[in-house]
Amino acid sequence: MRLVLVGPPGAGKGTQAAFIADHFGIPSISTGDLFRSHVAAGTDLGKEAKRYLSTGELVPDEITINMVAGRLDDRDTVGGFLLDGFPRNVPQAEVLGRLLKDRGLELDVVLELVIEPEEVIRRLSGRRTCRGCGKIWHIEFDPTARPGVCDRCGGELYVRDDDQPETVRHRLEVYTEQTAPLVDYYAATGRLVGIQATGPVEDITARAIDVLEGFTE
Ligand code: AP5
């Protein structure tokens, strides 16, 4: 299964990616997570990406595409992959199509997580992420037993820089202007399916797996 997840910031892409990738036995590749790892490690790429992440702008296509192309060459993607946060605009989608075509491959399906902006703001204002294992929590909707400590690995939880209210608003604008056109782009290929991304996490996972099973060979 070669799958792309599309949806606004806070739609639950990262949350659902973990369950969907686990179900289909494929790696989940998040460009946001890859950039944040580079920032944390202080690499040149991380230094360049940091100023875009902190303001909610997209990192320039050339940097992003090179990073993804390298990741798609890793052996663990041979049996498929889930892309979370890439492509993020039509030019990135066109390059992804070409990268796959060069490898004799194509996307099986693009899953859109549909959600209202007000819900996104509630979700992002309470998000906490584990520094150790990357698990995503929420102070109200999915709290840990001890505040600030990951139930899974005991790691420290942190608030993402780009979850400040002003930056969240800007990320939503960037989504509307640059990323939402991908929905029409992929609808035209006949590979787009949308699901409602509200309600309990496990209900959304079940909904997603149900529609995705229809795209397995
Ligand atoms: P990225 O990390 O991709 O951020 P995003 O797309 O804005 O998405 P988020 O990670 O904020 O949200 P999510 O949909 O994963 O939601 P989550 O599962 O965490 O990108 C960050 C930045 O990197 C970009 O701004 C850009 O600068 C750069 N970048 C990345 N890709 C790029 C690209 N291709 N090109 C250029 N630049 C790029 O859930 C959110 C919260 O809600 C959590 O607390 C969770 O616990 C909670 N939650 C989840 N589901 C539910 C539910 N059903 N009910 C209640 N709460 C829920």
Boltz pocket constraint, residues with backbone or C-beta under 6 A from the ligand:
constraints:
  - pocket:
      binder: B
      contacts: [[A, 7], [A, 8], [A, 9], [A, 10], [A, 11], [A, 12], [A, 13], [A, 14], [A, 15], [A, 16], [A, 30], [A, 31], [A, 32], [A, 33], [A, 35], [A, 49], [A, 52], [A, 53], [A, 54], [A, 56], [A, 57], [A, 58], [A, 59], [A, 60], [A, 64], [A, 84], [A, 85], [A, 86], [A, 87], [A, 88], [A, 92], [A, 123], [A, 124], [A, 126], [A, 127], [A, 128], [A, 136], [A, 137], [A, 138], [A, 139], [A, 141], [A, 142], [A, 162], [A, 171], [A, 197], [A, 198], [A, 199], [A, 200], [A, 201], [A, 204]]
      max_distance: 6.0
